[in-house]
Amino acid sequence: MNNYTHMKYRWIIILIMLCVSLSKESWAQQDKRYYQVGDTLDLMLDQVQNHSESTIRIPAEGKKLTLIEIWGVACKACIEAMPRHQRMQHRYNKDIQVVLLCADSLRQLNNAKKRIDNIRDVQLPIITAESGLHKKFQYRMYGTFVWVDALGVIRHITQGTHKARGSIDRFIAGDELSFPEKTELKLDAERPVRDNIRDYLLDKETISLFMAEKDPTYYFAGGIRRSTDTKTGNIIRLYSYDTDVVGVMKYVFQMPLLHKDQVVFEVGNRRDVIPDYPGVGDNRFVFDLNVHRNAPSEKTMQYLQQEVEWRFQVKAGIVKRDTRCLVLTRFKDVDLAGKSAELINKLDMNYHLQMRNVPWRLFVLNMQRGTYAVEPPPLPIIDETGVSGDMKVDLSFYLRYDDLDLMNRSLEPFGLRMEETVRNLDVLLVKDRNNEKGAI
C-alpha cells in the first residue's frame, strides 16, 4: 500500500470516528432535555415490577390513557394514595393504565416493601430508578402525574391525578381538559428566592425587604426615597443607601424637621442603637422595601417601622415632653411685606442674613433646617408670630444663636424677638423593646 492510499484510508477512518463522536454528542445533548407537554413518548422499559411481562410499553397498548405517577419510598402521601390508585385502575381498567414511576432504586423499593403494606400489596406496574425515566421529567415534588394519550403524546403534567371530579371520565370520552401546565424552574438555592423567580412574579409580589448593616467607612448619599404607583398612588418602594433608626422613624411619623433635642433614647446598650454623628457613622444601614401596588401606604410605613424596631430590638413612638427651644414671637405689628420683586436670600460671613421677597413659611423652614447657618440651630425653633406663611417678607438681621442679645437688637425694628424657653413639644422616644415602663 503506497503512502497516498495509506493517508486516504486514515482520513476516512478519522471522518467516521468524528461522525460517530458528533452523533453521540448530539444524542447526549438530546438525552438531557426534559420531557414536556406536547412531546411524544414511545418507550419500551424492562425490569418492570408487578407486571405480567418483564417489559412495559409507554404508551400502554390498547389504552386511551397512560397515567404515570412519579413517587418515592419516602413520600407518605404517595404511599397512602396507592389503594385509591389501585381502585381507579380497576374501575377504568379497559381504558387506562396507571404506572408508578419510583425515583428510588429496586433495592430501596424492596426494603420499603418489607415495612409498608401499601407498597407490598399494590398490583400496579412499578418502574424503578434504574430505568432513568424519572430523570427525564423536571419535577420537584412527588405526586406529579404525567398524562399520556393513546398516541404517546404528553397531554398534561399535574400535581395529583385530577383537578376536578370526573376529569378522567372526560379524558376517556375525548373531551378537552383545561389543566394549567405544570412548569418547573431550575433554581439556584444560593441566590435569593426573589432573584430566582423575578421573571415569573407577574406583578403578584406582596412584599420584599432587603436590609443590611452599612460599612461605616463608606459614604453614600443619605435620606430615604420612595416610588409610588401611578394608578393607586400608593407607595410601592422605599429605599435608602444610608440611614438609621432616627431617619426611618422621622420618615414613618412624617416629622422630618424634628430637632436632635426632640429625639430621646431610653435604651440600655446605646452604642448598638444610637447613630454616631458626626463620627464614623455606626448603626447605619441600607434597605430596600418593595410592596404590591394595592398595599395602603400607611400599612407599608407601619411594616417598615416594625422591621427596624425588630432589627434594633426597640420600640419607637411620638410623645409629648417639656423641651428647651427657641421661640420666635412678634411683639409689635410692623409691616414686613416685601417691597420689591427681587428675590434675595443670603447669609454673609458676619452671619448677617438678608432676605427680600421670601415667603415667611420658607424663612421659618430654613431656620428650622439650619439652611442659613453652617450648623443646625442649637435648639428646636418654634414660630409663634402668627405671620401668614404665604406672606413674602423683607428682613435683615444677625443670625447669631450664640448671641441672642445681638440677634434681638437686629430683629427689634421688625417687631420680632427670639427667646429661649420651654415648650411641651412632640418628641421621638426610642425605648428598649423589653422596657415595660410607660407605653409609647
C-alpha positions in Angstrom: 0.0 0.0 0.0 1.6 3.3 -1.1 1.7 6.4 1.1 -1.2 8.1 -0.8 -3.6 5.2 -0.2 -2.5 4.9 3.4 -3.3 8.6 4.0 -6.6 8.3 2.2 -7.8 5.4 4.4 -6.5 7.2 7.5 -8.6 10.3 6.8 -11.7 8.2 6.1 -11.3 6.5 9.5 -10.9 9.9 11.2 -14.1 11.2 9.5 -16.0 8.1 10.5 -14.9 8.5 14.1 -15.7 12.2 14.1 -19.2 11.5 12.8 -19.8 8.9 15.5 -18.5 11.3 18.1 -20.8 14.1 16.9 -23.7 11.6 16.8 -23.0 10.6 20.4 -22.7 14.2 21.5 -25.9 15.1 19.7 -27.7 12.2 21.4 -26.2 13.1 24.7 -27.5 16.7 24.3 -30.9 15.5 23.3 -31.0 13.0 26.1 -30.5 15.8 28.7 -33.7 17.5 27.5 -36.7 17.1 29.8 -40.0 15.8 28.6 -42.6 18.5 28.4 -46.3 18.8 27.5 -46.7 18.1 23.8 -43.7 15.7 23.5 -44.4 12.2 22.2 -43.2 9.1 24.1 -42.5 5.7 22.5 -40.7 3.8 25.2 -40.1 0.1 25.9 -38.9 -0.4 29.5 -37.6 -3.6 31.1 -37.3 -4.9 34.6 -40.8 -3.7 35.5 -42.2 -4.9 38.8 -45.8 -6.1 39.4 -46.4 -6.7 35.7 -47.4 -9.8 33.7 -44.5 -9.1 31.3 -40.8 -8.3 32.0 -41.2 -5.2 29.8 -43.8 -2.4 29.6 -44.5 0.0 26.7 -45.4 3.6 27.2 -48.0 4.4 26.0 -49.6 1.3 27.2 -51.0 -0.8 24.3 -54.8 -0.6 23.8 -55.3 2.1 26.5 -56.6 5.6 25.9 -54.6 7.0 28.8 -51.3 6.0 30.5 -51.2 7.8 33.8 -47.6 7.9 35.2 -47.1 8.9 38.9 -43.6 10.0 40.0 -43.2 9.0 43.6 -40.6 7.9 46.1 -40.4 5.5 49.1 -40.2 8.4 51.5 -43.4 10.1 50.1 -46.0 9.3 52.8 -48.9 10.9 50.8 -48.0 8.9 47.7 -48.0 5.6 49.6 -51.3 6.4 51.3 -52.8 7.1 47.9 -51.8 3.7 46.4 -55.1 1.9 47.3 -57.0 4.7 45.7 -54.9 4.4 42.5 -55.5 0.6 42.6 -59.3 1.1 42.8 -59.0 3.7 39.9 -57.2 1.1 37.8 -59.9 -1.5 38.4 -62.7 1.0 37.6 -61.2 2.2 34.3 -59.2 -1.0 33.5 -60.4 -1.1 29.9 -59.2 2.4 29.1 -56.3 3.4 31.4 -53.1 2.1 32.7 -51.6 3.6 35.9 -47.8 3.2 36.2 -45.9 4.0 39.3 -42.5 5.6 38.4 -40.3 5.3 41.5 -37.4 7.7 41.9 -35.6 5.2 44.1 -33.7 2.0 43.3 -35.1 -1.5 43.2 -33.1 -2.3 46.4 -34.8 0.7 48.2 -38.2 -0.4 46.9 -37.8 -3.9 48.2 -36.7 -2.7 51.6 -39.8 -0.4 51.8 -42.0 -3.4 50.8 -40.9 -5.2 53.9 -42.1 -2.4 56.1 -45.1 -0.9 54.3 -48.3 -2.9 53.5 -49.5 -0.5 50.8 -46.3 -0.9 48.7 -46.3 -4.7 49.2 -50.0 -5.1 48.3 -50.3 -2.7 45.3 -50.5 -4.5 42.0 -49.8 -1.6 39.7 -46.7 -1.7 37.4 -43.7 -0.1 39.1 -40.7 1.2 37.3 -37.6 1.9 39.5 -34.8 4.4 39.2 -32.6 2.0 37.2 -34.7 2.9 34.2 -33.6 6.6 34.4 -37.0 7.7 33.3 -37.7 9.8 36.4 -34.7 12.0 35.5 -36.4 12.9 32.2 -39.2 14.9 33.9 -38.4 18.2 35.6 -40.5 17.6 38.7 -39.7 19.0 42.2 -42.5 17.2 44.1 -43.6 13.6 44.4 -47.2 13.0 43.4 -46.6 14.5 40.0 -48.7 12.8 37.3 -47.9 12.6 33.6 -51.0 12.1 31.3 -50.0 10.3 28.1 -52.7 9.6 25.4 -53.0 6.6 23.1 -50.6 8.1 20.6 -47.9 8.7 23.2 -48.4 12.5 23.4 -48.0 14.0 26.8 -51.2 15.9 27.3 -50.9 17.2 30.8 -48.4 17.2 33.8 -50.3 17.8 37.0 -49.9 17.7 40.8 -52.3 14.9 41.7 -54.5 12.7 39.5 -57.2 15.3 38.8 -58.2 18.9 39.4 -61.9 18.3 39.3 -64.2 15.3 39.8 -64.7 13.4 36.7 -61.6 14.6 34.8 -60.5 11.0 33.9 -64.0 10.3 32.6 -63.9 13.4 30.4 -60.4 12.5 29.2 -61.5 9.0 28.2 -64.5 10.5 26.5 -62.2 12.7 24.4 -63.2 16.0 26.0 -60.6 18.8 26.3 -59.4 19.4 29.8 -58.1 22.7 30.9 -55.3 21.9 33.4 -52.8 24.7 33.7 -49.4 23.3 32.5 -47.2 22.4 35.5 -43.9 24.4 34.9 -40.8 23.6 37.0 -38.0 26.1 37.3 -34.3 25.3 37.7 -33.5 27.2 40.9 -30.1 28.2 42.4 -30.5 27.7 46.1 -27.6 30.0 46.8 -29.4 33.0 45.3 -32.3 34.9 47.0 -35.8 33.5 46.1 -36.8 36.8 44.6 -33.8 36.8 42.2 -34.6 33.2 41.1 -38.2 33.9 40.2 -38.0 37.6 39.3 -39.2 36.9 35.7 -42.2 34.9 36.9 -43.6 37.2 39.6 -46.4 38.6 37.2 -46.7 41.7 39.5 -48.1 39.5 42.2 -45.4 40.2 44.7 -46.8 41.3 48.1 -43.7 42.4 49.9 -39.9 42.1 49.7 -37.5 43.6 52.1 -33.7 43.8 52.0 -31.9 45.3 55.0 -28.2 45.1 55.9 -25.7 47.0 58.1 -23.7 49.6 56.2 -19.9 49.6 56.4 -19.2 52.9 58.2 -16.1 53.5 56.3 -18.0 54.0 53.0 -20.2 57.1 52.3 -23.4 57.0 50.3 -25.9 59.7 49.8 -28.3 59.6 52.8 -32.0 60.0 53.0 -35.0 57.8 52.2 -36.5 57.8 48.7 -39.8 56.5 47.5 -41.7 55.4 44.4 -45.4 55.4 44.0 -47.9 53.6 41.7 -49.4 55.8 39.1 -52.8 54.1 39.3 -53.3 53.8 43.1 -51.0 56.5 44.4 -49.7 54.0 47.0 -46.1 53.7 47.9 -44.6 50.7 46.1 -41.0 51.2 47.0 -39.0 52.7 49.9 -35.2 52.6 49.9 -32.1 54.2 51.3 -28.3 53.6 50.9 -27.5 55.3 54.2 -30.0 55.7 57.1 -30.5 54.9 60.8 -33.3 54.4 63.4 -33.9 58.2 63.7 -34.0 58.8 60.0 -36.5 56.0 59.4 -38.8 57.0 62.4 -38.8 60.6 61.3 -39.9 59.4 57.9 -42.5 56.9 59.2 -44.1 59.5 61.5 -43.8 62.2 58.8 -41.8 64.6 61.1 -38.7 65.3 59.1 -37.9 68.6 61.0 -37.6 67.0 64.4 -34.6 68.6 66.1 -31.9 66.4 67.7 -33.2 67.6 71.1 -36.6 66.2 70.2 -35.1 62.7 69.9 -34.8 60.8 73.2 -33.2 57.3 73.6 -34.1 55.3 76.6 -32.0 52.2 75.8 -29.5 50.2 77.8 -27.0 49.5 75.1 -26.7 52.9 73.4 -23.7 52.0 71.4 -25.6 49.4 69.4 -28.6 51.6 68.6 -27.7 55.3 68.5 -26.2 56.6 65.2 -22.8 58.0 65.7 -22.9 61.6 64.3 -20.6 63.1 63.3 -18.2 60.2 63.8 -17.7 57.2 61.6 -21.4 56.5 61.2 -22.0 53.4 63.2 -25.5 51.8 63.4 -26.4 52.9 59.9 -27.9 50.6 57.4 -29.3 50.2 53.9 -32.7 48.9 53.0 -35.0 48.3 50.0 -38.7 47.7 50.7 -41.0 46.7 47.8 -44.7 46.1 48.2 -47.7 45.4 45.9 -49.4 48.5 44.5 -52.6 47.7 46.3 -51.0 47.8 49.7 -52.0 51.0 51.6 -49.1 53.4 52.2 -50.0 53.7 55.9 -49.5 49.9 56.3 -46.3 50.0 54.4 -44.9 52.6 56.8 -46.1 50.5 59.7 -44.3 47.5 58.3 -41.1 49.4 57.9 -41.3 50.6 61.4 -41.8 47.1 62.8 -38.9 45.7 60.9 -36.5 48.4 62.0 -37.7 48.0 65.6 -37.2 44.3 65.4 -33.7 44.7 63.9 -32.6 47.0 66.8 -34.9 45.5 69.5 -36.5 48.8 70.3 -39.9 50.5 70.3 -40.4 54.0 68.9 -43.3 56.5 69.1 -44.2 60.2 69.4 -44.8 61.5 72.9 -45.1 65.0 74.5 -42.1 66.2 76.5 -41.2 69.6 78.0 -38.3 70.6 75.8 -36.0 73.6 75.7 -36.4 75.5 72.5 -36.1 78.9 70.7 -39.4 80.6 70.2 -39.8 83.4 67.6 -42.5 85.9 68.7 -44.0 89.1 67.4 -44.3 91.9 70.0 -45.2 94.8 67.5 -47.2 94.9 64.3 -44.6 96.1 61.8 -45.1 95.9 58.1 -42.9 93.0 57.0 -44.2 92.7 53.4 -41.6 92.7 50.6 -41.2 96.0 48.7 -39.7 94.6 45.5 -40.0 91.7 43.1 -36.3 90.8 43.5 -35.6 87.6 45.5 -32.6 87.8 47.9 -31.9 85.1 50.4 -28.3 85.0 51.7 -26.1 85.0 54.8 -22.7 86.8 54.7 -19.5 86.0 56.6 -20.7 88.0 59.6 -23.8 85.9 59.9 -25.9 88.8 58.7 -29.0 87.5 56.9 -30.6 89.5 54.2 -33.9 88.5 52.7 -36.1 90.1 50.1 -39.4 88.9 48.8 -39.1 85.5 50.7 -42.3 83.7 51.8 -42.5 83.6 55.6 -43.1 79.9 55.6 -39.9 79.3 53.7 -37.9 81.6 56.0 -39.1 79.7 59.1 -38.5 76.3 57.4 -34.9 77.3 56.5 -34.3 78.4 60.1 -35.5 75.1 61.4 -33.5 73.1 58.9 -30.4 75.1 59.6 -30.2 76.0 55.9 -28.9 79.6 56.6 -26.2 78.6 59.0 -23.2 76.4 58.8 -24.6 74.2 61.6 -28.2 73.4 62.6 -29.8 75.6 65.3 -28.7 74.5 68.8 -32.4 74.1 69.9 -35.7 73.5 68.2 -37.2 76.7 66.7 -40.9 77.3 67.2 -42.8 80.0 65.3 -45.4 81.8 67.5 -45.6 85.0 65.5 -48.9 84.4 63.7 -47.5 85.8 60.5 -49.1 84.3 57.4 -46.9 81.6 55.8 -47.7 82.9 52.3 -46.7 86.5 53.1 -43.5 87.5 51.2 -41.3 89.5 53.6 -38.2 91.6 53.7 -35.9 91.0 56.7 -32.3 91.9 57.7 -30.8 90.8 61.0 -27.9 88.9 62.6 -28.5 85.1 62.8 -26.4 84.6 66.0 -27.7 81.7 68.1 -24.7 82.2 70.3 -25.6 85.9 71.0 -29.4 86.2 71.4 -29.0 89.8 72.6 -27.3 90.8 69.3 -29.9 88.9 67.3 -32.8 90.5 69.1 -31.4 94.0 68.8 -31.3 93.5 65.0 -34.8 91.9 65.0 -36.4 94.7 67.1 -37.1 97.1 64.2 -39.2 94.3 62.7 -41.2 93.8 65.9 -39.7 90.3 66.3 -37.9 88.5 69.1 -36.2 85.2 69.7 -36.3 83.7 73.2 -35.0 80.6 74.8 -37.7 78.9 76.8 -39.5 75.6 77.5 -42.5 74.2 75.5 -44.4 70.9 75.6 -43.3 69.5 72.2 -43.6 66.3 70.2 -40.6 64.1 70.9 -39.5 60.9 69.2 -39.0 58.4 72.0 -36.9 55.2 71.3 -37.0 52.7 74.1 -35.7 49.2 74.7 -38.2 46.6 73.4 -38.3 44.9 76.8 -38.8 48.1 78.7 -42.3 47.9 80.1 -42.3 51.2 81.9 -44.7 53.5 80.2 -46.4 53.0 76.9 -45.4 54.6 73.6 
